[in-house]
Amino acid sequence: MVKVVGAVLEKDGKIFCAQRGCSKSLAGLWEFPGGKMEAGESEEEALIREMQEEFNCKVIVKEKLVTVIHEYAFGTVELATLLCGLQEGEPQLSEHQDMRWESICNLDRLDWAPADIPTVELLMQRFK
């Protein structure tokens, strides 16, 4: 099982969403950005590192939202999503093909990676 973290980065009632690149697994699907945890890292540490590496911004973790276990054809993923705010900088596109700030009430209009869907549903219920 691969342990990964995802940032539910909120700013002004909008959530930061990233679209996976065409050379990646799950190409073209939207996700909460983040990545794999390294040995000895906490979820919070992994998320802060991944956002710095992939989007050149610093985030502050506010709370854990949910952990989802999803079986893909390539393996099982355990995804922990964490509610965050921007601490420094604005996200910059590097590894993903697109990114956007999306209103919470419109999150379900994007084509999400399956492991991210429970978080989308939670956000839409929580922030109605």
N, C-alpha and C positions, 0 to 999 in steps of 0.2 A: 504494500500500500504506500502510495506517495502522499506525503503531508504537504499541503499548500495553504497559503494565506491569500486573502483577497481584501482589498481596501474598498470600503464603502465610504468614499470621500465626498463629504457634503459641504456645499457652499451656497448660501442664499437660497435654500430650498431646492437646490439641484444636486444631482449625483453625477460624479465623474464616471464615464463608461469608456471602455477601450475595445476596439475591434481587432481580433486576432489576425495576424498576417497570413498571406496566402501560402507561405511555405511551412506554416506550423500545423500541428494537429488541430482539429476543430476550426480550420481556416474560415475566416469571414464571420464567425460567431462573436457576439459581444460578451464581455466579461467584466467583473470587478478586477482591476489590475492587481498584480501581486506576483507570487511565484512560490517556488519550492523552499521549504525550510531546510537549513543546514544543521548538521549535528551540533547539539548543545544550544541552539537558538530557541528563544521563546517565540510565540506567535507574534508578539508585539515587535521584538527585535528583527525578525525576518521581514515583517511588513515594512518597517521603516527602511531597512536596507534595500529591499526590492524597489520601493518607490523612488529612492535616491538613484539606484542604478538604472532603472528603466525609464523614469520620467523626470529625473534631475530636479526633484522637489523634496522638501522635508514635510512629513506629516506628523501629527500628534494623534495617538490612539485614545479614543474616548471610552469605548466599551466593546465587548465582544457581542456579536449579534447571534450567530448560529454556526453550528458545525454540521456539514452535510457529507455523507459518504455516497459516492456515485461510482458505479461500475461502467467504465467505457470499454470499447473493444481493445484498446491498448493497455488497459490496467485499471485498478481501483484508485480513486482519488479521495482523500479526506480533506475537504475544504473548510477552513475556518474563516468567516468573514467578520471584519472588525470595522466599526464605525469610526471614522477619522475626520480630522479637519486639517486644513493647510497650515503649516507652521512657517514655511519659507518658500518663496518661488511659486511659479505656476507650472503645472505639468507640461512637459515638452515631448512631442512624438519622437520615438526612436525605433522600438521593436514592433510596434503595432501599426496596422495600416490606416487606422482612423481613431479619433477620440472625440468625445463631446461631453458637455454638461447637459444632462437631460432632467427635465422636471420629473419629480417622483411619480406624479399621476400618469406620466407617459412612458414609464419604464417598460411596461408590457408591450409596447409597440416595437421594441428591438428584438432581434433574433438571438436569444441568449444561449450560451453553453448550458447544457442540462444541469450541471452541478450548481450553477448560479441562480437557477429559477426559484428555489425555495427562499433565497434571500430577497429576490425581487418581490415575491408574494408577501413576505414579511414586511418589507418597507412600504408597500402599497397599503397594507392593512394598518400599519402603525402610524403612518403620516397622512391619513385621509383628511 
